[in-house]
Amino acid sequence: MQLQTVLLIILAAIFAFAVVYFQYFYKAIQNKKLQYTLGLLRFVVLFLLLFLLINPKITKNTFVTEKPNLVVLVDNSSSIKTANATEEVESILAFIDQNDLLDERFNTVMYSFGNSLYSLDSLGFTENYTNIGKALSSANNIYKDTNSAYLLLTDGNQNLGEDYEFYAQRQAKSIFPIVIGDTTKFDDLSIDQINSNKYAFLKNQFPLEILISYNGDSDVSSELSIRENGKLMFRESIVLNSNKRALTKEILMEASEVGIRNLKISLRPLVNEKNLANNEREIAIEVIDEKTNIALVTNMMHPDLGVLKKSIETNEQRQVSILKPNIEATSLDAFDLFILYQPDRSLQNIYDFIQNKDLSYFTIVGTKTDWNFLNEVQNSFQMNSFEQNEDVYPLFNEGFTKFDIKEFEINNLPPLKTVLGELLITTAHENILEQKIKGVPLEDPLFSILESANSREAVLFGEDIWKWRMEIYRQEKSFERFDDLWAKTIFYLADSDPKSRLTLDYQNIFYGSNNAFIKARYFDEVYNFEPAATLSLKLIGDTPNNERRELTLLLKNGYYEVDLSSLLPGNYSFEVSVENQDISEKGTFTILEYDLENLSLSSNYSKLDRAAKNSQGALFYPDQLSEMVATLSQDNRYVPLQKSNQNVVSLIDFKVLLATIVIAMAAEWFLRKYFGLI
């Protein structure tokens, strides 16, 4: 308590005593006992009122020692068990828990991790994935604003997530890894990844990109082979060494038959190579028949015709025939899609055939188009032509969603020739390109996709697209960008199969059952997603136990899903059906016996060492626990801090003092009244 406050309290007592003395003792009352009682009561009232005004306080200082955190992150993946290092991990944890120096210096907290970070309860070493980067990121979120060090117990082999070596470069906390497992290095070849498309087109080539790595110091040679149902489809020798530890092979395979092709990619093992699990991978490619016969019908000659035929036929599955409108009606059945170039009345029979068959078609209009006829013969769009020709430049529509056209760029493309007029599209549509005249954007479409209940239609409101193909070749020495736009447009128009109300999404081959899921989407009669349906799956497995299951798909965020992670490796066929509806879809898949945690037999101590150095930490081995304790306990970055907390406490209880004042005043008043002093 401050001296000023003490003096004020003394002065308050003196003042209260002086007032009492003047009132009760200066003019003495005959009854001495009553005199002292009334004086005491008046003193209490005056003193406590002044005491309330002074409101004295005292300051209490408490001291707390704040230790830095030692965050222990323990690898709980199955690779630790495979390396027979479970007892080693448990003994290290016991050492850390019982070490007095660490306990005196740090606040120790322990977590386990596999795919995610968990508070350490018990260790089973059953996690199927190792995501060290995510474990470090999660720990950083928890201990972001604290003084902490990370003690990482792991073999350093990560098979999921961001590379922890590079993540360590940008984090503020230091990492002190303890290497778990066998540090002996063995020569090892590995197929790390295979990139491929899910689908291929019949009689086309499909690419495979195979990423191969080598862990060793000597020069080695092997053989990369691809087999389908045991039949050798590809073979090539490869050479790797300490200077060339990685190799990417790009291979083109022939899609010769329709259906699912299961390919086994393998590397011939090295002499004395111990880890053979990473020498083989399997993939599945579905070959589909996209063969399309296209009739390009027109009553005129124009350079656009040859460009369209050449561009579309870059895909061998498409054949374009340039026809005159007077073709026999019986011959039209041979075509899957029609392109109508600058229609006039001579195409009346073609339009009649298209409308009777509900076929999709592609209309290209220009300066020679008969708009009176076109307005009469179809109802998708109408134009009141001004009969004025104009050059229009393309303006790309970023919001187009029917198919992916992001790679098509319109930079510096020459204008197309069109006819100006009032254009009205009367059916649902999306614009790929819009018109721009003399630098001014218009709301009129240049290239549009129209869709009705029974067919699809594309309309290009301009001629001279041959100029685009020439300009793109001039810029890039390739027609690919131009041809890709028409390929996607034709594919979209030719995909005339009825839209299924039940669609499935799944892999033909699952590497292990951990990520084995089947997703489904079910739509109502107007093709809106139906979240209230009940979807069930019947599954038959070609496995030793002849697996048979009936499962219900669970509703997720905009789709249904069933988890198949409990299935054994094998081949499976299944059927997904909708309750109370005659709607179902079938499929097959294979689950391979595959464990990512078994792909590396040795600990990756060199990577852990780089991660430690990147974060200003240090690497240790299980026989260096004493050095680890000494390093951490002597590191000046991790010094316990003594913090003081100052707490100002009031000496008075207002309620008690107020009650005392009221009681004293009431008692004084009562006594004075009783003895006639008022």
C-alpha positions in Angstrom: 0.0 0.0 0.0 1.3 3.4 -0.9 2.4 5.9 1.9 -0.1 8.5 0.6 -3.0 6.1 1.1 -1.8 5.3 4.7 -1.7 9.0 5.5 -5.2 9.6 4.1 -6.6 6.8 6.3 -4.9 8.3 9.3 -6.3 11.7 8.5 -9.8 10.2 8.0 -9.5 8.7 11.5 -8.4 12.0 13.0 -11.2 13.9 11.2 -13.8 11.4 12.4 -12.5 11.5 16.0 -12.5 15.3 15.9 -16.1 15.5 14.8 -17.2 13.0 17.4 -15.3 14.8 20.1 -16.9 18.1 19.2 -20.4 16.6 19.1 -20.4 14.3 22.1 -17.5 15.3 24.4 -17.1 19.0 23.9 -20.6 19.4 25.2 -20.7 16.4 27.5 -23.8 14.3 27.9 -24.7 13.4 31.5 -24.9 9.7 30.7 -21.2 8.7 30.2 -22.1 5.2 28.9 -24.5 6.6 26.3 -21.9 9.3 25.5 -19.2 6.7 24.5 -21.7 4.5 22.7 -23.0 7.3 20.5 -19.5 8.6 19.9 -18.3 5.2 18.8 -21.3 4.8 16.4 -20.7 8.3 14.9 -17.0 7.6 14.6 -17.7 4.3 12.7 -20.1 6.0 10.3 -17.7 8.9 9.5 -14.6 6.9 9.3 -16.1 4.2 7.0 -17.6 6.9 4.7 -14.2 8.5 4.3 -12.6 5.0 4.0 -15.0 4.3 1.1 -13.9 7.5 -0.6 -10.2 6.7 -0.2 -10.8 3.1 -1.5 -7.3 1.7 -0.5 -5.7 -1.0 -2.7 -2.8 -3.4 -2.4 -0.6 -4.8 -5.2 0.2 -8.5 -5.2 3.0 -9.8 -7.4 3.1 -13.5 -8.5 5.9 -15.1 -10.4 5.4 -17.9 -12.9 8.1 -19.8 -14.8 7.1 -20.4 -18.4 8.9 -23.3 -20.1 9.4 -23.7 -23.8 7.4 -26.6 -25.4 9.1 -29.8 -26.6 6.6 -31.2 -29.1 7.3 -34.9 -29.7 5.9 -36.1 -33.0 5.9 -39.9 -33.3 5.4 -41.8 -36.6 2.6 -44.3 -36.0 2.6 -45.8 -39.5 3.0 -49.5 -40.3 6.5 -49.0 -41.8 7.8 -48.7 -38.2 6.4 -52.1 -37.4 7.8 -53.5 -40.7 11.2 -52.2 -39.7 10.9 -54.0 -36.3 11.4 -50.7 -34.6 8.4 -50.5 -32.3 10.3 -51.3 -29.2 12.9 -48.8 -30.1 10.3 -46.0 -30.4 8.7 -47.0 -27.1 12.1 -47.0 -25.3 12.9 -43.5 -26.7 9.6 -42.2 -25.5 10.1 -43.6 -22.1 13.6 -42.0 -22.0 12.1 -38.6 -22.9 9.3 -38.9 -20.4 11.7 -39.8 -17.5 14.5 -37.4 -18.3 14.9 -34.8 -15.5 16.9 -32.4 -17.6 14.2 -32.2 -20.3 11.5 -32.0 -17.7 13.3 -29.1 -16.0 13.8 -27.3 -19.2 10.7 -28.1 -21.3 7.0 -28.6 -21.1 6.8 -31.9 -23.0 3.8 -32.8 -25.1 3.5 -35.9 -27.4 1.5 -36.5 -30.6 1.3 -39.4 -33.0 0.8 -39.0 -36.8 0.0 -41.0 -39.9 -2.2 -39.2 -42.4 -3.1 -36.7 -39.6 -1.9 -35.5 -36.2 -3.4 -37.0 -33.1 -2.8 -36.5 -29.4 -0.6 -39.5 -28.2 -2.7 -42.0 -26.4 -1.3 -45.3 -27.5 0.8 -46.5 -30.4 -0.4 -49.3 -32.7 1.7 -48.6 -35.7 -1.2 -49.3 -38.0 -1.5 -46.1 -40.1 -1.4 -46.8 -43.8 0.0 -43.4 -44.8 2.8 -41.1 -43.6 2.3 -37.4 -44.0 5.1 -35.7 -42.2 4.4 -32.4 -43.8 0.9 -32.3 -42.5 2.0 -33.3 -39.0 4.4 -30.4 -38.9 1.8 -28.0 -40.4 -0.8 -29.1 -37.7 1.7 -28.7 -34.9 2.6 -25.2 -36.2 -1.1 -24.2 -36.1 -1.3 -25.4 -32.4 2.0 -23.8 -31.2 2.1 -20.9 -33.6 2.8 -18.2 -31.0 4.9 -20.2 -28.6 8.5 -21.0 -28.1 8.6 -24.6 -29.2 11.0 -27.2 -30.6 9.9 -30.3 -32.6 11.3 -33.7 -31.7 10.5 -35.9 -34.7 10.6 -39.7 -34.3 10.3 -41.2 -37.8 12.0 -43.2 -40.5 11.6 -40.2 -42.9 9.7 -42.1 -45.6 6.7 -39.9 -46.6 4.2 -41.2 -49.1 1.5 -38.5 -48.9 1.2 -34.7 -48.8 3.7 -31.9 -49.2 7.4 -32.7 -49.1 8.5 -32.1 -45.5 12.0 -31.2 -46.5 10.8 -28.1 -48.4 8.1 -27.3 -45.8 10.8 -27.1 -43.1 12.5 -24.3 -45.0 9.6 -21.9 -44.3 8.6 -22.7 -40.8 9.9 -20.9 -37.7 10.2 -23.9 -35.4 13.3 -26.0 -35.4 13.1 -29.8 -36.1 15.2 -32.3 -34.2 14.6 -35.7 -35.9 15.5 -39.0 -34.3 16.0 -41.6 -37.1 14.0 -44.7 -36.6 14.7 -48.0 -38.4 17.4 -49.5 -40.5 19.8 -46.9 -41.9 21.6 -49.4 -44.2 21.3 -48.3 -47.9 20.3 -50.9 -50.5 20.3 -50.4 -54.2 16.7 -50.0 -55.2 14.7 -49.4 -58.4 11.3 -48.0 -58.0 8.3 -47.1 -60.3 7.2 -43.9 -58.4 4.2 -42.9 -60.5 2.3 -43.6 -63.7 0.4 -40.8 -65.4 -2.2 -41.8 -67.9 -5.7 -40.9 -69.2 -8.6 -42.8 -67.9 -10.0 -43.2 -71.4 -8.6 -43.9 -74.9 -10.2 -43.9 -78.3 -10.3 -47.0 -80.5 -7.5 -47.2 -83.0 -5.8 -44.1 -81.5 -2.6 -44.0 -79.5 -2.7 -43.2 -75.8 0.2 -41.9 -73.8 1.8 -43.4 -70.6 4.3 -41.4 -68.5 6.3 -43.6 -66.2 8.4 -42.0 -63.5 11.3 -44.2 -62.4 13.9 -43.6 -59.6 17.0 -45.3 -58.4 18.6 -45.3 -54.9 22.2 -46.3 -55.1 25.7 -45.3 -56.1 26.7 -47.8 -58.8 25.8 -48.0 -62.5 22.9 -50.3 -63.0 20.8 -51.5 -65.9 17.3 -52.9 -65.9 14.4 -53.6 -68.3 11.1 -51.7 -68.4 8.2 -53.9 -69.7 4.5 -53.5 -70.1 2.2 -56.6 -70.3 -1.5 -57.0 -70.9 -2.9 -60.3 -69.6 0.6 -61.7 -69.6 1.3 -60.7 -73.2 4.4 -58.5 -73.7 3.4 -55.2 -75.3 6.5 -53.1 -74.7 10.1 -53.6 -73.6 13.0 -51.3 -73.3 16.4 -51.3 -71.4 17.2 -48.5 -69.0 20.5 -47.4 -67.4 20.7 -45.4 -64.1 23.6 -44.3 -61.8 24.5 -41.9 -59.0 24.4 -39.0 -61.4 21.1 -40.0 -63.1 18.8 -41.2 -60.3 15.5 -40.4 -62.0 14.1 -41.2 -65.4 10.8 -40.3 -67.1 9.6 -42.6 -69.9 6.9 -41.4 -72.3 5.3 -44.3 -74.2 2.6 -44.4 -76.8 0.3 -47.5 -76.7 -2.2 -48.6 -79.4 -5.8 -48.8 -78.4 -6.7 -51.7 -80.6 -9.8 -53.1 -78.8 -12.8 -51.7 -77.1 -13.0 -52.3 -73.4 -10.9 -52.1 -70.2 -7.3 -52.8 -70.7 -5.3 -53.8 -67.6 -1.6 -53.1 -68.0 1.1 -54.3 -65.7 4.3 -52.1 -65.8 7.3 -53.7 -64.2 11.1 -53.2 -63.8 13.5 -56.2 -63.8 14.9 -56.4 -60.3 18.6 -55.7 -59.7 20.9 -58.3 -58.3 20.4 -58.6 -54.6 17.6 -56.0 -54.6 15.6 -56.5 -51.4 12.6 -54.3 -52.0 10.6 -55.6 -54.9 7.2 -54.3 -54.0 7.9 -51.0 -55.8 9.1 -52.6 -59.0 5.5 -53.2 -60.4 2.4 -51.1 -60.9 -0.9 -51.8 -62.6 -3.2 -49.4 -64.4 -6.5 -49.7 -66.3 -7.4 -47.8 -69.5 -10.9 -47.9 -70.9 -10.9 -47.9 -74.7 -14.1 -46.5 -76.2 -15.3 -46.3 -79.8 -15.8 -42.7 -80.8 -16.1 -43.4 -84.6 -18.3 -40.6 -86.1 -19.4 -40.1 -89.7 -20.0 -36.5 -90.4 -21.8 -34.9 -93.4 -20.6 -31.4 -94.4 -23.5 -30.2 -96.5 -23.4 -27.0 -98.6 -24.4 -25.6 -102.0 -21.3 -23.5 -102.5 -17.5 -23.8 -102.6 -15.4 -22.1 -99.9 -12.0 -22.5 -98.3 -13.7 -23.1 -95.0 -14.9 -26.5 -96.2 -11.4 -28.0 -96.7 -10.2 -26.5 -93.4 -13.2 -28.1 -91.5 -12.6 -31.5 -93.1 -8.8 -31.4 -92.5 -9.2 -30.2 -88.9 -11.9 -32.7 -87.9 -10.2 -35.7 -89.5 -7.0 -35.1 -87.4 -8.9 -37.6 -85.1 -8.8 -40.9 -87.1 -12.2 -41.8 -85.5 -13.9 -39.1 -87.5 -14.7 -39.0 -91.1 -16.0 -36.0 -93.0 -17.9 -36.2 -96.3 -18.5 -32.9 -98.2 -21.9 -33.3 -99.8 -24.3 -31.4 -102.1 -27.9 -30.9 -100.8 -29.4 -33.2 -103.5 -28.1 -36.3 -101.8 -30.5 -39.3 -101.7 -32.5 -39.4 -98.4 -31.6 -43.1 -98.0 -27.9 -42.2 -97.9 -28.4 -39.8 -94.9 -28.8 -42.6 -92.4 -25.1 -43.4 -92.7 -24.2 -40.1 -90.9 -24.1 -39.4 -87.2 -23.7 -35.6 -87.4 -24.4 -32.9 -89.9 -22.5 -29.6 -90.5 -24.7 -27.2 -92.5 -22.5 -24.5 -94.2 -24.3 -21.3 -95.1 -27.8 -22.9 -95.6 -30.2 -21.9 -98.3 -33.5 -23.5 -99.6 -31.7 -26.3 -101.3 -31.0 -27.8 -97.8 -34.7 -28.2 -97.0 -34.6 -32.0 -97.2 -31.6 -32.1 -94.9 -33.4 -30.1 -92.3 -36.4 -32.3 -92.6 -34.3 -35.4 -92.0 -32.5 -33.9 -89.0 -35.8 -32.8 -87.3 -37.4 -36.2 -87.9 -34.5 -38.0 -86.4 -33.8 -35.5 -83.6 -30.2 -35.3 -84.6 -27.6 -32.8 -83.4 -26.1 -30.5 -86.0 -23.6 -27.7 -86.6 -24.7 -24.6 -88.5 -22.2 -22.1 -90.0 -23.7 -18.9 -91.4 -22.1 -16.1 -93.4 -22.6 -13.6 -96.1 -24.3 -16.1 -98.5 -26.8 -17.4 -96.0 -30.5 -17.3 -96.9 -31.8 -15.9 -93.6 -35.4 -15.9 -94.8 -35.2 -19.7 -95.3 -33.2 -20.2 -92.1 -35.7 -18.3 -90.0 -38.5 -20.5 -91.4 -36.9 -23.9 -91.1 -35.7 -23.9 -87.5 -36.8 -22.4 -84.2 -33.5 -22.2 -82.3 -32.6 -18.7 -83.4 -34.0 -15.9 -85.6 -32.3 -12.9 -87.3 -33.7 -9.8 -88.8 -30.9 -9.3 -91.3 -29.7 -5.7 -92.2 -28.0 -7.2 -95.3 -24.8 -5.4 -94.4 -21.6 -7.4 -94.2 -19.1 -6.6 -91.4 -15.8 -7.9 -90.0 -16.2 -9.2 -86.4 -13.5 -10.1 -84.0 -13.9 -12.9 -81.4 -14.3 -12.1 -77.7 -13.7 -15.1 -75.4 -16.4 -16.0 -72.8 -14.6 -17.0 -69.6 -17.9 -18.4 -68.2 -18.4 -21.2 -70.8 -19.1 -24.5 -69.0 -20.2 -27.1 -71.6 -16.7 -28.4 -72.2 -13.1 -27.3 -71.5 -11.8 -24.6 -73.9 -9.3 -22.9 -71.6 -6.4 -23.7 -74.0 -8.0 -22.0 -76.9 -6.6 -18.5 -77.1 -7.9 -15.8 -79.4 -5.0 -13.4 -79.3 -4.5 -11.6 -82.7 -6.9 -13.8 -84.6 -8.2 -12.2 -87.8 -11.9 -11.2 -88.1 -14.6 -13.4 -89.5 -17.1 -12.1 -92.1 -20.7 -11.9 -90.9 -24.0 -10.2 -91.6 -25.3 -7.6 -89.2 -28.8 -7.9 -87.9 -31.0 -8.3 -84.8 -30.3 -11.7 -83.5 -32.5 -13.6 -81.0 -31.7 -17.1 -79.7 -34.8 -18.7 -78.4 -33.4 -21.8 -76.7 -31.0 -22.5 -73.8 -27.5 -21.7 -74.9 -24.0 -20.7 -73.9 -21.6 -18.6 -75.9 -18.0 -19.8 -76.5 -17.2 -16.6 -78.4 -19.0 -13.2 -78.7 -18.7 -10.5 -81.2 -16.5 -7.4 -81.1 -16.7 -4.8 -83.9 -14.0 -2.1 -84.2 -12.9 -2.8 -80.6 -16.5 -2.4 -79.2 -17.9 -5.6 -77.5 -21.4 -6.6 -78.6 -23.9 -8.8 -76.8 -24.4 -10.9 -79.9 -22.8 -14.4 -80.0 -20.2 -15.4 -82.5 -19.9 -19.0 -81.6 -22.7 -20.5 -79.5 -23.8 -24.0 -78.1 -27.5 -24.6 -78.0 -29.2 -27.5 -76.2 -32.8 -28.7 -76.2 -34.4 -31.8 -74.7 -33.7 -34.0 -77.7 -30.7 -32.6 -79.5 -27.7 -30.4 -79.4 -26.7 -27.6 -81.8 -23.7 -25.4 -82.4 -23.9 -22.2 -84.4 -21.0 -20.1 -85.8 -22.1 -16.7 -87.0 -19.3 -16.0 -89.3 -17.2 -17.4 -92.3 -13.5 -17.5 -93.2 -12.4 -19.7 -90.3 -9.6 -20.8 -92.6 -7.9 -17.6 -91.7 -7.9 -18.6 -88.0 -6.2 -21.9 -88.7 -3.5 -20.2 -90.9 -2.9 -17.5 -88.2 -2.6 -20.1 -85.4 -0.1 -22.0 -87.5 1.9 -18.8 -88.2 2.1 -18.1 -84.4 2.8 -21.6 -83.2 3.9 -23.7 -86.2 1.1 -26.1 -85.2 -2.6 -26.4 -86.0 -3.2 -28.1 -82.6 -4.9 -25.2 -80.8 -7.4 -24.7 -83.7 -8.1 -28.4 -84.2 -8.6 -29.0 -80.5 -11.5 -26.5 -80.4 -13.4 -28.3 -83.3 -12.5 -31.7 -81.8 -14.2 -30.8 -78.5 -17.2 -29.2 -80.3 -17.7 -32.3 -82.5 -17.3 -34.7 -79.5 -19.9 -32.7 -77.6 -22.4 -32.7 -80.5 -21.8 -36.4 -81.3 -22.4 -37.5 -77.8 -26.1 -38.0 -78.4 -26.7 -40.9 -76.0 -29.6 -40.4 -73.6 -28.4 -38.8 -70.4 -28.4 -41.3 -67.6 -30.2 -40.3 -64.4 -27.7 -42.5 -62.4 -24.0 -41.9 -62.9 -21.0 -43.6 -61.2 -17.5 -42.4 -60.5 -14.9 -45.0 -59.4 -11.5 -46.3 -60.4 -11.0 -49.6 -62.3 -8.0 -50.4 -60.1 -7.5 -49.5 -56.5 -4.0 -49.7 -55.0 -5.0 -51.2 -51.6 -8.5 -50.8 -50.2 -7.8 -47.6 -48.2 -9.0 -45.3 -50.9 -11.6 -47.7 -52.4 -14.8 -45.6 -52.8 -17.6 -45.6 -55.3 -19.4 -42.3 -55.8 -22.8 -41.9 -57.5 -25.1 -39.1 -58.5 -28.8 -39.6 -59.1 -31.1 -37.1 -60.9 -34.9 -36.7 -61.0 -37.0 -36.5 -64.2 -35.8 -33.0 -65.0 -32.2 -33.8 -64.2 -31.9 -32.1 -60.9 -29.8 -33.8 -58.2 -32.1 -35.9 -56.0 -30.8 -35.9 -52.3 -33.7 -37.9 -50.9 -33.2 -41.2 -52.9 -32.0 -44.5 -51.4 -29.1 -46.0 -53.4 -27.9 -49.6 -52.7 -24.9 -51.6 -53.9 -24.8 -55.3 -54.5 -21.2 -56.6 -54.7 -19.7 -59.9 -55.7 -16.0 -60.6 -55.2 -13.7 -63.1 -56.8 -11.8 -63.6 -53.5 -10.8 -66.6 -51.4 -13.9 -66.0 -49.1 -16.2 -65.3 -52.1 -17.2 -61.9 -50.8 -20.9 -61.0 -51.0 -22.2 -57.7 -49.7 -25.1 -55.4 -49.9 -24.4 -51.8 -48.9 -26.2 -48.5 -48.8 -24.6 -45.4 -50.3 -24.4 -42.4 -47.9 -25.4 -38.9 -49.0 -22.4 -36.5 -49.1 -22.0 -33.0 -50.4 -23.9 -33.3 -53.7 -23.3 -37.0 -54.3 -23.7 -40.5 -52.8 -20.7 -42.6 -51.6 -19.9 -46.1 -50.3 -16.7 -46.9 -48.5 -15.1 -50.2 -49.6 -12.0 -49.9 -47.5 -12.7 -53.2 -45.6 -12.6 -55.3 -48.8 -9.8 -57.8 -49.4 -7.7 -57.7 -52.5 -9.4 -59.3 -55.5 -11.6 -58.7 -58.5 -15.2 -57.4 -57.9 -18.3 -56.8 -59.9 -21.1 -54.7 -58.6 -24.5 -53.1 -59.3 -25.8 -49.8 -57.9 -29.6 -49.5 -58.0 -32.2 -46.9 -56.9 -34.9 -48.0 -54.5 -38.4 -48.1 -56.0 -37.0 -47.2 -59.5 -36.1 -49.4 -62.4 -32.7 -47.7 -62.7 -29.3 -49.3 -62.1 -25.7 -49.2 -63.3 -23.1 -52.0 -63.2 -19.3 -52.0 -63.1 -16.2 -53.9 -62.1 -13.0 -53.0 -60.3 -9.9 -54.6 -58.9 -8.3 -54.1 -55.5 -4.6 -54.8 -55.5 -2.6 -56.0 -52.5 -0.6 -52.8 -52.2 0.9 -51.1 -49.2 2.7 -47.8 -49.6 4.4 -48.2 -46.2 6.2 -51.3 -47.5 7.8 -49.6 -50.5 10.8 -48.3 -48.5 12.8 -50.7 -46.3 15.5 -48.2 -45.2 15.1 -45.0 -43.3 15.6 -41.8 -45.2 18.1 -40.2 -42.8 19.6 -37.9 -45.5 16.2 -36.3 -46.1 15.6 -35.9 -42.4 19.1 -34.3 -42.0 18.3 -31.8 -44.7 15.0 -31.0 -43.1 16.7 -30.5 -39.7 19.4 -28.2 -41.2 16.7 -26.2 -43.2 14.9 -25.5 -39.9 18.1 -24.8 -37.8 17.8 -28.1 -36.0 19.9 -31.2 -35.7 19.7 -34.9 -36.5 20.1 -37.7 -34.0 20.1 -41.5 -33.9 18.7 -43.7 -31.2 22.1 -44.2 -29.6 22.6 -40.4 -29.4 19.8 -39.6 -26.9 22.2 -38.2 -24.4 23.6 -35.8 -27.1 20.1 -34.9 -28.0 19.3 -33.9 -24.4 22.5 -31.9 -24.1 21.8 -30.1 -27.3 18.3 -29.1 -26.4 19.1 -28.2 -22.8 22.1 -26.0 -23.8 20.3 -24.3 -26.7 19.8 -20.6 -25.7 16.7 -20.4 -27.8 14.9 -22.6 -25.3 15.4 -21.0 -21.9 12.6 -21.0 -19.3 11.3 -17.5 -18.7 10.1 -16.1 -15.4 7.1 -13.9 -15.8 5.5 -11.7 -13.1 1.8 -11.0 -12.8 0.8 -7.9 -10.9 -2.7 -8.1 -9.3 -4.2 -5.0 -7.8 -6.7 -6.0 -5.0 -9.1 -3.6 -3.2 -8.9 -3.8 0.6 -12.6 -3.1 1.1 -15.8 -5.0 0.6 -18.3 -2.4 -0.4 -21.3 -4.4 0.6 -20.0 -5.1 4.1 -18.9 -1.5 4.7 -22.2 -0.1 3.4 -24.2 -2.5 5.7 -22.0 -1.5 8.7 -22.6 2.2 8.0 -26.4 1.8 7.7 -26.5 -0.3 10.9 -24.3 2.2 12.8 -26.4 5.2 11.6 -29.7 3.4 12.5 -28.4 2.5 15.9 -27.3 6.0 16.7 -30.6 7.5 15.5 -32.6 5.0 17.6 -30.5 5.7 20.8 -30.8 9.4 20.4 -34.6 9.1 19.8 -35.0 6.8 22.8 -33.1 9.1 25.2 -34.7 12.2 23.9 -31.6 13.8 22.3 -33.5 14.5 19.0 
